[in-house]
């Protein structure tokens, strides 16, 4: 079977059969490298780049993740779980401080959670139940975080969690390649996030005139941008 023709559309269920230690190590290595690749280059990056950086063969990657969608979805679940832990840690601080809120935003930016809910363009199926569930849980936690920061008076009162999600999605991939030379351009994420945070901090200098987005608008945005 050729690595370019994966055997199925679904990843192998993790609970079907325990992985050997070497196979488990390969899966962890693939996930770590793929997360870095997608953070650097965006979700348009190829499986071949993941294989090159990991030192594993394409066949090894496809053995565990039979297509790019399966790998991207697993990375998205991993990133959302890490982000959810960070949000819950911030919520444990009472009252919620500005540094706690800002740390969550910076953490999510560094994880490239600006690319949450990703899928390959043109996919024909809905996200798996695990991805859908963790996405909903993270959005609810972000709503609690925003509400807590507003109650503490550190976050402007006319924004919501969906504003934050859309703003995070505006942060570019870490190393977009120059179209002429192929070399990576500078990472400007920290500068962008500084401007974003300054605009979110209470009281806010410029009134917002348009209605705030909701879950419907965010879902529509990611469906149009990422095929989901």
C-alpha positions in Angstrom: 0.0 0.0 0.0 1.5 3.3 -1.0 1.8 6.1 1.6 0.1 8.5 -0.8 -3.1 6.4 -0.7 -4.1 6.1 3.0 -6.2 3.0 3.8 -9.3 4.8 5.2 -10.9 8.1 6.1 -10.9 7.5 9.8 -8.0 7.2 12.3 -7.7 3.9 14.0 -9.6 4.0 17.4 -7.1 4.5 20.1 -8.9 2.0 22.4 -9.1 -0.9 20.0 -5.7 -2.3 20.8 -3.0 -1.1 23.1 0.0 0.3 21.3 3.5 -1.1 21.8 5.9 1.2 23.5 7.7 2.0 20.2 4.5 2.7 18.4 3.3 4.9 21.2 6.5 6.8 21.1 6.1 7.3 17.4 2.6 8.7 17.8 3.8 11.2 20.5 6.7 12.2 18.2 4.4 12.7 15.3 1.9 14.8 17.3 4.7 17.0 18.8 6.4 17.6 15.4 3.1 18.1 13.6 1.9 20.7 16.1 5.2 22.6 15.6 4.9 22.4 11.8 1.3 23.6 11.7 2.2 26.4 14.2 5.1 27.5 11.9 3.4 27.1 8.5 -0.3 26.9 9.1 -2.5 23.9 8.4 -1.7 24.0 4.7 1.7 22.4 5.6 2.2 19.0 4.1 2.5 15.6 5.8 5.9 15.4 3.9 7.2 18.3 6.1 6.0 16.5 9.2 7.9 13.4 8.1 11.0 15.4 7.3 11.2 17.1 10.6 10.3 14.0 12.6 12.7 11.7 10.8 9.9 9.2 10.4 8.8 7.7 7.1 5.5 8.7 5.5 4.3 5.1 5.9 4.8 5.3 9.7 2.7 8.5 9.9 -0.1 7.1 7.7 -0.1 4.0 9.8 -1.3 6.0 12.8 -3.0 8.9 11.0 -4.5 7.6 7.6 -4.9 11.1 6.2 -4.1 14.7 6.9 -7.5 15.5 8.3 -7.1 12.8 11.0 -3.8 14.3 12.0 -5.0 17.9 12.0 -8.0 17.0 14.0 -5.9 15.2 16.6 -3.6 18.2 16.9 -6.6 20.5 17.3 -7.9 18.4 20.2 -4.5 18.4 21.8 -4.2 22.2 21.5 -7.7 22.8 22.8 -7.1 20.6 25.8 -4.0 22.5 26.7 -5.8 25.8 26.3 -8.7 24.6 28.4 -6.3 23.8 31.3 -4.8 27.3 31.0 -8.3 28.9 31.1 -9.3 26.9 34.1 -6.1 27.9 35.9 -6.9 31.5 35.3 -10.5 31.1 36.5 -9.2 29.7 39.8 -7.7 33.2 40.5 -10.2 35.3 42.4 -10.8 38.0 41.5 -9.6 37.5 38.0 -6.7 39.7 37.3 -5.5 41.3 34.0 -2.2 39.4 34.0 -4.2 36.1 34.4 -6.4 37.0 31.4 -3.5 38.2 29.3 -1.5 35.1 30.1 -4.3 32.9 28.7 -4.4 35.0 25.5 -0.7 34.8 25.1 -0.6 31.1 25.8 -3.3 30.4 23.2 -1.4 32.5 20.7 1.8 30.6 21.3 0.0 27.3 20.9 -1.4 28.8 17.7 -4.9 28.4 19.1 -5.7 31.1 16.6 -6.0 28.1 14.3 -8.5 26.2 16.5 -11.2 24.2 14.9 -9.1 23.5 11.8 -9.8 21.0 9.0 -8.5 20.6 5.5 -10.5 22.6 3.0 -13.2 20.6 1.2 -13.5 17.8 3.7 -16.8 15.9 3.3 -17.6 15.1 6.9 -18.3 16.8 10.1 -15.7 16.9 12.9 -15.6 13.8 15.2 -17.5 13.9 18.4 -14.3 14.4 20.5 -13.3 17.5 18.6 -16.9 18.9 18.7 -17.1 18.3 22.5 -13.7 19.8 23.4 -14.5 22.8 21.2 -17.8 23.5 23.0 -16.1 23.0 26.4 -13.4 25.4 25.6 -15.8 28.1 24.2 -17.8 27.8 27.4 -14.7 28.2 29.6 -13.7 31.3 27.5 -17.1 32.8 28.1 -16.6 32.3 31.8 -13.1 33.8 31.6 -14.4 36.9 29.7 -17.3 37.3 32.1 -14.9 37.1 35.1 -12.5 39.6 33.7 -15.3 42.0 33.0 -16.7 41.6 36.5 -13.2 42.3 37.9 -13.2 45.5 35.8 -10.0 44.6 33.8 -11.6 43.8 30.5 -13.8 46.2 28.5 -17.4 45.4 28.8 -18.5 45.5 25.2 -16.6 42.4 24.0 -17.4 38.7 24.3 -15.6 35.4 24.1 -16.3 35.1 20.4 -14.6 38.5 19.8 -11.5 37.0 21.5 -11.6 33.8 19.4 -11.9 35.8 16.1 -9.1 38.1 17.2 -6.8 35.2 18.0 -7.5 33.8 14.5 -6.1 37.0 13.0 -2.6 36.2 14.3 -0.6 34.8 11.4 1.3 31.5 11.4 4.7 31.7 13.1 6.8 31.5 9.9 5.1 32.4 6.7 7.5 31.6 3.8 8.6 34.5 1.6 6.9 33.8 -1.8 10.1 34.7 -3.7 12.8 33.1 -1.6 11.0 30.5 0.4 12.7 31.8 3.5 10.7 32.3 6.7 9.7 35.8 7.6 9.9 37.2 11.1 7.4 36.1 13.7 5.3 39.2 14.5 2.8 37.4 16.8 4.0 38.9 20.0 3.8 42.4 18.6 0.3 41.7 17.3 -0.9 40.2 20.5 0.4 43.3 22.4 -1.8 45.5 20.2 -4.8 43.1 20.6 -4.5 43.0 24.4 -4.2 46.8 24.6 -7.5 47.1 22.7 -9.2 44.6 25.0 -8.2 46.2 28.3 -10.8 48.2 30.2 -12.1 50.8 29.8 -11.5 50.9 26.0 -11.0 54.2 24.2 -12.9 53.6 21.0 -16.6 52.6 21.3 -17.6 49.5 19.3 -20.4 50.3 16.9 -21.2 46.9 15.4 -23.0 44.0 17.2 -20.9 41.5 18.9 -20.5 38.1 17.2 -22.1 34.9 18.6 -21.5 31.2 18.3 -23.4 31.2 14.9 -21.0 33.9 13.4 -17.9 32.1 14.7 -19.0 28.8 13.3 -19.8 30.4 10.0 -16.3 32.1 10.0 -14.4 28.8 10.6 -16.6 27.0 8.0 -15.7 29.6 5.4 -12.0 29.9 6.4 -11.2 26.2 7.1 -13.9 24.2 5.6 -15.7 23.4 8.9 
